[in-house]
Amino acid sequence: MQSVAVVGGGITGVTTAYALAQRGFSVTLFERHRYAAMDTSFANGGQLSASNAEVWTHWSTLVKGIKWMLKNDAPLLVNPKPTWHKISWFAEFMASMPQYRQNTIDTARLAIAARQHLFAWAEAEGVDFDARKEGILHIYRDKKGFDHAGSVSQLLAQGGLERRAVTPEEMRSIEPTLAGQYYGGYFTESDSTGDIHKFTQGMAAAAERLGVRCLWGSEVARVASDGQRATVTLRHTDQTTDHHFDALVVCAGVGSRALAAQLGDRVNIYPVKGYSITVNLLDEQSQRAAPTVSLLDDETKLVTSRLGTDRFRVAGTAECAP
Ligand SMILES: Cc1cc2nc3c(=O)[nH]c(=O)nc-3n(C[C@H](O)[C@H](O)[C@H](O)COP(=O)(O)OP(=O)(O)OC[C@H]3O[C@@H](n4cnc5c(N)ncnc54)[C@H](O)[C@@H]3O)c2cc1C
């Protein structure tokens, strides 16, 4: 049996380990934290959104980004201090703008396939992750944002995703708790929400049942490959140990760039910081007052998600901080 090491126990590493074990590989997963999903996969926006597949590599994002540099409460913040990583990442960002249309179509396809796997695995393994299949509503305050969303919808449709334009009245009948004035919205019935942390923890337990060796609290110091075998070097308090495998998958989130570089691969992931808060809805009045349909405000880049009955999450802001 071929052996595979997976570095990283977020949603990507855990589902990769699970899928590899299902295909008959002998899998070992290394995660530096004591549990799965303690970094980016801890408390994200909760959206399972194919409708958010529009890639950001569009000139309008760049123009907005420059304007937002002058605003303290901007949804996208870029620290102007230059670093080699930041410059190379922005150069690649701009170089991929000509592929904006095709990348958006491909991302929509990928998102549709990903959510099919996600729900199929959760059902097969009995993972309860407070999912709600009530759709995602994109909201727009002006014609410009709404018209842009119309052209994005055409690309999403080419990727196989249906979403429909809705009037402010329809928006309020879809989500009666919605307040404020809007020009219009786009509603994607097939989208949903769920708790990424609960999902990943549940899938980690499922992977262990399939035979994956999950080594929690194991920090990978180095990775190497001689073209035949991969070596994972673990850092302990006063020593390191080497572990050998037939293959290696790096799923280390923002740590992937440095690890992949040790293998001669270029994975130009730039760390972007975001924020989320989770509100516990402890009584019936609070539960009735909070939206159940997930909302996405494209202008402020804020998302809301209902997690089960009694939690409501709000997430947003992208800070290219370092
Ligand atoms: C504020 C915010 C809101 C978001 N909202 C949404 C949303 O609504 N919907 C959506 O689909 N996506 C959303 N995202 C994005 C999504 O959460 C991430 O894409 C996803 O969690 C990334 O998972 P990952 O497994 O790739 O990385 P991570 O979850 O970061 O996992 C990487 C793991 O690798 C481990 N690791 C790193 N280096 C090492 C090492 N040397 N040794 C051992 N272990 C190591 C880390 O400890 C970590 O556990 C959001 C992100 C943010 C920040």
The ligand as a Tripos MOL2 file, in Angstrom:
@<TRIPOS>MOLECULE
LIG
   53    58     1     0     0
SMALL
NO_CHARGES

@<TRIPOS>ATOM
      1 C1        -12.7370   35.9180    7.9540 C.3       1 LIG1
      2 C2        -12.8320   34.8020    6.9380 C.ar      1 LIG1
      3 C3        -14.0660   34.4230    6.4420 C.ar      1 LIG1
      4 C4        -14.1570   33.3900    5.5130 C.ar      1 LIG1
      5 N1        -15.3870   33.0170    5.0690 N.ar      1 LIG1
      6 C5        -15.5140   31.9740    4.2320 C.ar      1 LIG1
      7 C6        -16.8030   31.5150    3.8530 C.ar      1 LIG1
      8 O1        -17.8280   32.0310    4.2760 O.2       1 LIG1
      9 N2        -16.8710   30.4630    2.9950 N.ar      1 LIG1
     10 C7        -15.7320   29.8500    2.5180 C.ar      1 LIG1
     11 O2        -15.8520   28.9030    1.7350 O.2       1 LIG1
     12 N3        -14.5050   30.2660    2.8680 N.ar      1 LIG1
     13 C8        -14.3760   31.2960    3.7280 C.ar      1 LIG1
     14 N4        -13.1310   31.6960    4.1210 N.ar      1 LIG1
     15 C9        -11.9640   30.9640    3.6250 C.3       1 LIG1
     16 C10       -11.8350   29.5790    4.2910 C.3       1 LIG1
     17 O3        -12.1160   29.6660    5.6780 O.3       1 LIG1
     18 C11       -10.4330   29.0480    4.0510 C.3       1 LIG1
     19 O4        -10.2140   28.9880    2.6580 O.3       1 LIG1
     20 C12       -10.2050   27.6620    4.6350 C.3       1 LIG1
     21 O5        -10.5200   27.6070    6.0130 O.3       1 LIG1
     22 C13        -8.7400   27.2530    4.4250 C.3       1 LIG1
     23 O6         -8.5780   25.9650    4.9390 O.3       1 LIG1
     24 P1         -7.1590   25.2730    4.8560 P.3       1 LIG1
     25 O7         -7.3240   23.8990    5.4020 O.co2     1 LIG1
     26 O8         -6.6180   25.4170    3.4800 O.co2     1 LIG1
     27 O9         -6.2300   26.1670    5.7940 O.3       1 LIG1
     28 P2         -6.2160   26.2150    7.4160 P.3       1 LIG1
     29 O10        -7.5680   26.0100    7.9860 O.co2     1 LIG1
     30 O11        -5.4520   27.4380    7.7990 O.co2     1 LIG1
     31 O12        -5.3760   24.9220    7.7670 O.3       1 LIG1
     32 C14        -3.9740   24.8300    7.6100 C.3       1 LIG1
     33 C15        -3.4670   23.9830    8.7560 C.3       1 LIG1
     34 O13        -2.1040   23.6940    8.5420 O.3       1 LIG1
     35 C16        -1.4680   23.6890    9.7990 C.3       1 LIG1
     36 N5         -0.0430   23.9180    9.5960 N.ar      1 LIG1
     37 C17         0.5560   24.9740    8.9830 C.ar      1 LIG1
     38 N6          1.8940   24.8270    8.9940 N.ar      1 LIG1
     39 C18         2.1390   23.6560    9.6150 C.ar      1 LIG1
     40 C19         3.3330   22.9590    9.9670 C.ar      1 LIG1
     41 N7          4.5490   23.4380    9.6470 N.pl3     1 LIG1
     42 N8          3.2320   21.7750   10.6440 N.ar      1 LIG1
     43 C20         2.0140   21.2650   10.9680 C.ar      1 LIG1
     44 N9          0.8640   21.8820   10.6820 N.ar      1 LIG1
     45 C21         0.9130   23.0630   10.0060 C.ar      1 LIG1
     46 C22        -2.1290   24.8450   10.5520 C.3       1 LIG1
     47 O14        -1.9740   24.7110   11.9570 O.3       1 LIG1
     48 C23        -3.5800   24.7150   10.0950 C.3       1 LIG1
     49 O15        -4.3650   23.9410   10.9920 O.3       1 LIG1
     50 C24       -12.9860   32.7230    5.0510 C.ar      1 LIG1
     51 C25       -11.7430   33.0970    5.5540 C.ar      1 LIG1
     52 C26       -11.6600   34.1220    6.4920 C.ar      1 LIG1
     53 C27       -10.3090   34.4950    7.0400 C.3       1 LIG1
@<TRIPOS>BOND
     1     1     2 1
     2     2     3 ar
     3     2    52 ar
     4     3     4 ar
     5     4     5 ar
     6     4    50 ar
     7     5     6 ar
     8     6     7 ar
     9     6    13 1
    10     7     8 2
    11     7     9 ar
    12     9    10 ar
    13    10    11 2
    14    10    12 ar
    15    12    13 ar
    16    13    14 ar
    17    14    15 1
    18    14    50 ar
    19    15    16 1
    20    16    17 1
    21    16    18 1
    22    18    19 1
    23    18    20 1
    24    20    21 1
    25    20    22 1
    26    22    23 1
    27    23    24 1
    28    24    25 2
    29    24    26 1
    30    24    27 1
    31    27    28 1
    32    28    29 2
    33    28    30 1
    34    28    31 1
    35    31    32 1
    36    32    33 1
    37    33    34 1
    38    33    48 1
    39    34    35 1
    40    35    36 1
    41    35    46 1
    42    36    37 ar
    43    36    45 ar
    44    37    38 ar
    45    38    39 ar
    46    39    40 ar
    47    39    45 ar
    48    40    41 1
    49    40    42 ar
    50    42    43 ar
    51    43    44 ar
    52    44    45 ar
    53    46    47 1
    54    46    48 1
    55    48    49 1
    56    50    51 ar
    57    51    52 ar
    58    52    53 1
@<TRIPOS>SUBSTRUCTURE
     1 LIG1         1 GROUP 0 **** ****
